[in-house]
Amino acid sequence: MQIQPPSGFSASLELDGLPVLVCGGGPAALSAIRGLLDSRAAVTVVAPEIGATVADLAARGLLIMRRRPPAPDDFTGAALVVPATGVAERDQMIAAAARDHGVPAVSPSAGT
């Protein structure tokens, strides 16, 4: 039996000021959101359920929050999409939708 490493590519990205869409507002998204804010990305979080920490970051003006499911228009203008719902199948669907809109998508767990 041969073990195959996961496919993918890790890279550091310069995101200062670039619009990044995070799809997910709960615990699965927090690490990615914090990393994106540290990189000074312009973060928009879209999710039907938003955790208290993410809501607090939005209240402090550190990100834009939209409490609803992601919609096709959300991908417009995004430089990067981070699917982070915590549900693998949903994250894969979001990544596929982002690619369909010509926007790269990354996994928040890719670097961990």
Z-matrix of the N, CA and C atoms (Angstrom, degrees):
N
C 1 1.447
C 2 1.529 1 108.71
N 3 1.296 2 115.58 1 126.73
C 4 1.460 3 120.86 2 179.84
C 5 1.524 4 109.48 3 -104.97
N 6 1.319 5 116.15 4 131.01
C 7 1.458 6 121.25 5 179.59
C 8 1.522 7 108.36 6 -90.03
N 9 1.314 8 115.44 7 126.95
C 10 1.463 9 121.57 8 179.02
C 11 1.523 10 109.14 9 -96.77
N 12 1.333 11 117.81 10 129.59
C 13 1.459 12 119.17 11 175.58
C 14 1.526 13 109.30 12 -69.10
N 15 1.337 14 116.82 13 153.05
C 16 1.460 15 118.54 14 178.78
C 17 1.524 16 110.07 15 -63.21
N 18 1.340 17 114.96 16 143.99
C 19 1.453 18 118.09 17 177.55
C 20 1.521 19 108.56 18 -79.04
N 21 1.285 20 115.99 19 153.67
C 22 1.457 21 121.13 20 179.75
C 23 1.510 22 109.92 21 143.55
N 24 1.292 23 114.83 22 176.78
C 25 1.446 24 121.83 23 -177.49
C 26 1.509 25 108.30 24 -145.47
N 27 1.312 26 117.30 25 126.47
C 28 1.458 27 121.96 26 177.11
C 29 1.514 28 109.76 27 -93.87
N 30 1.312 29 115.70 28 138.91
C 31 1.460 30 120.25 29 179.20
C 32 1.522 31 109.41 30 -154.95
N 33 1.308 32 115.76 31 152.34
C 34 1.458 33 120.91 32 170.85
C 35 1.521 34 107.23 33 -92.34
N 36 1.308 35 116.02 34 135.20
C 37 1.458 36 120.85 35 -177.72
C 38 1.518 37 110.12 36 -118.30
N 39 1.303 38 116.63 37 141.85
C 40 1.465 39 122.28 38 173.79
C 41 1.526 40 106.36 39 -85.93
N 42 1.334 41 117.16 40 107.32
C 43 1.463 42 121.79 41 -174.35
C 44 1.521 43 113.45 42 -113.12
N 45 1.307 44 117.84 43 4.77
C 46 1.462 45 122.45 44 -177.28
C 47 1.531 46 110.50 45 -50.72
N 48 1.334 47 115.88 46 112.36
C 49 1.455 48 121.76 47 176.82
C 50 1.518 49 115.49 48 81.74
N 51 1.327 50 118.12 49 -5.63
C 52 1.465 51 120.28 50 -178.66
C 53 1.528 52 110.88 51 -81.90
N 54 1.333 53 117.26 52 142.92
C 55 1.462 54 120.36 53 179.17
C 56 1.522 55 111.60 54 -75.93
N 57 1.327 56 115.98 55 123.08
C 58 1.465 57 122.22 56 179.80
C 59 1.516 58 108.01 57 -123.22
N 60 1.332 59 115.78 58 129.71
C 61 1.457 60 122.85 59 178.89
C 62 1.518 61 109.34 60 -99.01
N 63 1.321 62 116.84 61 123.04
C 64 1.458 63 122.16 62 174.24
C 65 1.526 64 106.99 63 -107.33
N 66 1.320 65 116.47 64 121.81
C 67 1.465 66 121.80 65 178.31
C 68 1.516 67 108.02 66 -100.79
N 69 1.312 68 115.52 67 98.39
C 70 1.459 69 123.02 68 -176.53
C 71 1.513 70 108.43 69 139.87
N 72 1.318 71 116.96 70 136.55
C 73 1.456 72 119.85 71 -177.42
C 74 1.512 73 113.99 72 -128.99
N 75 1.325 74 116.10 73 16.41
C 76 1.461 75 120.39 74 -178.34
C 77 1.511 76 112.53 75 -107.19
N 78 1.321 77 115.99 76 -159.91
C 79 1.466 78 121.04 77 -177.50
C 80 1.526 79 114.02 78 -57.80
N 81 1.331 80 117.75 79 -34.58
C 82 1.469 81 120.75 80 -179.41
C 83 1.526 82 111.74 81 -65.65
N 84 1.313 83 117.30 82 -24.37
C 85 1.462 84 121.42 83 -177.29
C 86 1.528 85 113.71 84 -93.05
N 87 1.324 86 117.38 85 -18.91
C 88 1.468 87 120.45 86 -170.99
C 89 1.523 88 114.89 87 -58.51
N 90 1.304 89 117.63 88 -45.94
C 91 1.465 90 120.08 89 -179.04
C 92 1.521 91 111.02 90 -61.60
N 93 1.330 92 115.86 91 -44.37
C 94 1.466 93 119.75 92 178.77
C 95 1.524 94 110.81 93 -63.37
N 96 1.324 95 116.89 94 -43.47
C 97 1.469 96 120.70 95 -179.73
C 98 1.520 97 110.35 96 -61.16
N 99 1.317 98 117.04 97 -45.97
C 100 1.476 99 120.08 98 179.85
C 101 1.528 100 111.07 99 -61.66
N 102 1.335 101 116.88 100 -43.07
C 103 1.462 102 120.22 101 178.23
C 104 1.516 103 112.12 102 -63.38
N 105 1.319 104 116.32 103 -40.25
C 106 1.468 105 120.13 104 179.03
C 107 1.527 106 111.03 105 -66.78
N 108 1.322 107 116.52 106 -41.48
C 109 1.467 108 119.20 107 177.31
C 110 1.528 109 110.57 108 -64.65
N 111 1.334 110 117.18 109 -39.41
C 112 1.471 111 120.36 110 176.86
C 113 1.525 112 111.38 111 -61.69
N 114 1.335 113 116.28 112 -31.51
C 115 1.468 114 119.73 113 179.49
C 116 1.518 115 111.47 114 -86.02
N 117 1.310 116 117.12 115 2.95
C 118 1.466 117 125.01 116 177.67
C 119 1.525 118 113.41 117 66.92
N 120 1.315 119 116.65 118 29.08
C 121 1.464 120 120.57 119 173.61
C 122 1.527 121 108.44 120 -71.31
N 123 1.320 122 115.77 121 154.87
C 124 1.467 123 122.20 122 173.82
C 125 1.531 124 106.34 123 -89.20
N 126 1.333 125 116.07 124 98.39
C 127 1.462 126 122.26 125 -169.30
C 128 1.528 127 111.81 126 -93.38
N 129 1.335 128 114.36 127 131.78
C 130 1.459 129 121.78 128 169.51
C 131 1.517 130 107.12 129 -119.72
N 132 1.325 131 116.15 130 128.17
C 133 1.457 132 122.24 131 178.96
C 134 1.525 133 107.85 132 -108.73
N 135 1.329 134 115.92 133 127.28
C 136 1.460 135 121.68 134 177.82
C 137 1.519 136 107.82 135 -124.72
N 138 1.339 137 115.83 136 122.12
C 139 1.461 138 121.02 137 179.13
C 140 1.518 139 108.96 138 -166.69
N 141 1.327 140 116.70 139 146.21
C 142 1.459 141 118.56 140 177.16
C 143 1.528 142 112.65 141 -67.21
N 144 1.321 143 116.36 142 -30.00
C 145 1.463 144 120.78 143 177.60
C 146 1.522 145 108.95 144 -121.20
N 147 1.317 146 115.95 145 125.35
C 148 1.463 147 122.44 146 -177.93
C 149 1.522 148 108.23 147 -117.17
N 150 1.330 149 116.32 148 126.61
C 151 1.457 150 120.94 149 178.45
C 152 1.520 151 111.94 150 -72.21
N 153 1.316 152 115.44 151 163.58
C 154 1.462 153 121.77 152 -176.69
C 155 1.529 154 112.13 153 -60.78
N 156 1.321 155 118.43 154 -39.19
C 157 1.468 156 120.79 155 -178.65
C 158 1.521 157 110.87 156 -65.45
N 159 1.332 158 116.97 157 -43.53
C 160 1.464 159 120.76 158 179.09
C 161 1.527 160 109.75 159 -66.18
N 162 1.324 161 117.48 160 -41.70
C 163 1.464 162 120.99 161 177.69
C 164 1.526 163 110.87 162 -61.19
N 165 1.335 164 116.62 163 -38.67
C 166 1.466 165 120.66 164 177.81
C 167 1.530 166 111.17 165 -64.82
N 168 1.339 167 117.11 166 -41.47
C 169 1.465 168 120.19 167 177.42
C 170 1.521 169 110.53 168 -61.23
N 171 1.332 170 116.75 169 -39.25
C 172 1.467 171 120.81 170 177.85
C 173 1.525 172 110.64 171 -67.27
N 174 1.325 173 117.36 172 -42.26
C 175 1.461 174 121.61 173 179.69
C 176 1.527 175 111.37 174 -61.85
N 177 1.317 176 116.22 175 -30.17
C 178 1.472 177 120.77 176 177.99
C 179 1.518 178 112.53 177 -85.76
N 180 1.330 179 116.79 178 3.20
C 181 1.464 180 120.58 179 176.46
C 182 1.511 181 114.61 180 78.44
N 183 1.338 182 117.38 181 17.58
C 184 1.457 183 120.45 182 -177.28
C 185 1.528 184 113.04 183 -87.99
N 186 1.328 185 115.96 184 -16.09
C 187 1.456 186 120.38 185 177.41
C 188 1.521 187 108.94 186 -156.66
N 189 1.313 188 115.56 187 165.76
C 190 1.462 189 121.99 188 174.83
C 191 1.519 190 107.30 189 -97.75
N 192 1.318 191 116.61 190 137.16
C 193 1.456 192 121.34 191 -177.84
C 194 1.523 193 109.17 192 -123.32
N 195 1.346 194 114.87 193 133.44
C 196 1.458 195 121.17 194 175.03
C 197 1.522 196 107.52 195 -127.71
N 198 1.320 197 116.14 196 112.47
C 199 1.467 198 121.63 197 -175.81
C 200 1.531 199 109.23 198 -87.92
N 201 1.350 200 114.72 199 82.73
C 202 1.460 201 122.56 200 178.49
C 203 1.520 202 108.03 201 -171.02
N 204 1.330 203 118.36 202 166.95
C 205 1.464 204 119.34 203 176.02
C 206 1.528 205 110.99 204 -65.56
N 207 1.328 206 118.36 205 151.79
C 208 1.467 207 120.46 206 176.08
C 209 1.530 208 110.41 207 -59.67
N 210 1.327 209 115.31 208 143.50
C 211 1.462 210 122.32 209 178.61
C 212 1.532 211 108.39 210 -123.27
N 213 1.330 212 117.67 211 157.41
C 214 1.469 213 120.50 212 -178.65
C 215 1.534 214 113.53 213 -53.22
N 216 1.320 215 117.94 214 -36.03
C 217 1.470 216 120.23 215 -179.87
C 218 1.526 217 113.13 216 -64.96
N 219 1.331 218 117.02 217 -21.80
C 220 1.467 219 120.06 218 -179.74
C 221 1.524 220 112.06 219 -63.50
N 222 1.331 221 116.77 220 -27.56
C 223 1.464 222 119.88 221 -178.47
C 224 1.527 223 112.52 222 -75.82
N 225 1.327 224 116.82 223 -22.65
C 226 1.464 225 121.46 224 -178.09
C 227 1.528 226 110.12 225 -62.09
N 228 1.299 227 116.08 226 123.52
C 229 1.458 228 121.59 227 177.16
C 230 1.518 229 114.72 228 87.02
N 231 1.323 230 117.80 229 -9.11
C 232 1.470 231 119.83 230 179.41
C 233 1.524 232 109.76 231 -74.86
N 234 1.319 233 116.15 232 139.58
C 235 1.459 234 121.29 233 175.26
C 236 1.514 235 110.64 234 -86.94
N 237 1.345 236 115.90 235 -22.61
C 238 1.456 237 121.74 236 -175.63
C 239 1.521 238 108.11 237 -157.81
N 240 1.331 239 115.75 238 145.75
C 241 1.469 240 121.48 239 175.03
C 242 1.523 241 108.19 240 -120.46
N 243 1.324 242 115.53 241 135.24
C 244 1.461 243 121.80 242 176.72
C 245 1.527 244 107.72 243 -118.54
N 246 1.339 245 117.06 244 101.25
C 247 1.459 246 119.90 245 174.37
C 248 1.521 247 108.82 246 -73.88
N 249 1.318 248 117.62 247 120.42
C 250 1.466 249 120.50 248 -175.12
C 251 1.521 250 110.78 249 -146.17
N 252 1.321 251 115.93 250 50.77
C 253 1.457 252 120.06 251 -179.62
C 254 1.519 253 112.29 252 -82.11
N 255 1.324 254 116.37 253 -21.03
C 256 1.453 255 120.44 254 -175.26
C 257 1.515 256 112.95 255 90.59
N 258 1.330 257 116.85 256 -0.93
C 259 1.466 258 122.37 257 177.54
C 260 1.526 259 107.04 258 -117.71
N 261 1.337 260 116.59 259 111.12
C 262 1.466 261 121.79 260 -171.80
C 263 1.524 262 112.66 261 -53.50
N 264 1.311 263 117.99 262 -45.47
C 265 1.471 264 120.52 263 -178.34
C 266 1.524 265 111.40 264 -63.37
N 267 1.324 266 116.40 265 -42.20
C 268 1.472 267 120.56 266 178.90
C 269 1.532 268 110.24 267 -65.74
N 270 1.327 269 116.68 268 -42.20
C 271 1.465 270 120.01 269 178.77
C 272 1.529 271 111.00 270 -62.48
N 273 1.333 272 117.02 271 -38.85
C 274 1.466 273 120.22 272 177.98
C 275 1.519 274 111.22 273 -65.03
N 276 1.337 275 117.17 274 -38.82
C 277 1.468 276 120.63 275 177.96
C 278 1.528 277 111.02 276 -65.74
N 279 1.323 278 116.63 277 -40.02
C 280 1.468 279 120.55 278 178.19
C 281 1.521 280 110.03 279 -65.39
N 282 1.331 281 117.22 280 -43.64
C 283 1.469 282 120.59 281 178.58
C 284 1.526 283 110.78 282 -60.87
N 285 1.327 284 116.80 283 -41.83
C 286 1.469 285 120.44 284 178.87
C 287 1.520 286 110.59 285 -64.65
N 288 1.331 287 117.53 286 -41.37
C 289 1.464 288 120.81 287 178.52
C 290 1.526 289 110.76 288 -64.01
N 291 1.331 290 116.87 289 -39.87
C 292 1.469 291 120.25 290 177.84
C 293 1.522 292 110.10 291 -61.26
N 294 1.328 293 116.11 292 -47.11
C 295 1.472 294 119.53 293 179.45
C 296 1.526 295 110.96 294 -61.81
N 297 1.345 296 117.16 295 -38.12
C 298 1.464 297 120.99 296 177.07
C 299 1.523 298 111.59 297 -60.66
N 300 1.333 299 116.22 298 -27.24
C 301 1.468 300 121.63 299 178.28
C 302 1.525 301 112.01 300 -95.50
N 303 1.323 302 116.78 301 9.28
C 304 1.470 303 121.26 302 176.01
C 305 1.510 304 114.17 303 77.24
N 306 1.339 305 117.14 304 21.19
C 307 1.463 306 121.48 305 -178.48
C 308 1.532 307 108.09 306 -114.14
N 309 1.327 308 118.47 307 129.98
C 310 1.462 309 119.54 308 176.69
C 311 1.529 310 110.37 309 -67.67
N 312 1.324 311 115.00 310 147.94
C 313 1.468 312 121.71 311 178.00
C 314 1.523 313 107.64 312 -126.76
N 315 1.322 314 115.38 313 143.96
C 316 1.459 315 121.11 314 179.22
C 317 1.517 316 109.48 315 -125.36
N 318 1.310 317 114.82 316 160.45
C 319 1.459 318 120.70 317 175.14
C 320 1.518 319 108.50 318 -95.19
N 321 1.331 320 117.47 319 130.01
C 322 1.471 321 118.32 320 179.25
C 323 1.522 322 111.94 321 -64.42
N 324 1.337 323 117.86 322 -19.45
C 325 1.459 324 119.99 323 179.72
C 326 1.509 325 112.17 324 -92.11
N 327 1.352 326 118.60 325 -0.32
C 328 1.464 327 121.29 326 -176.31
C 329 1.522 328 111.96 327 -61.64
N 330 1.324 329 117.29 328 -34.15
C 331 1.443 330 118.58 329 -176.70
C 332 1.505 331 113.82 330 -96.46
N 333 1.344 332 117.62 331 2.14
C 334 1.458 333 119.35 332 -177.00
C 335 1.495 334 111.31 333 -104.15
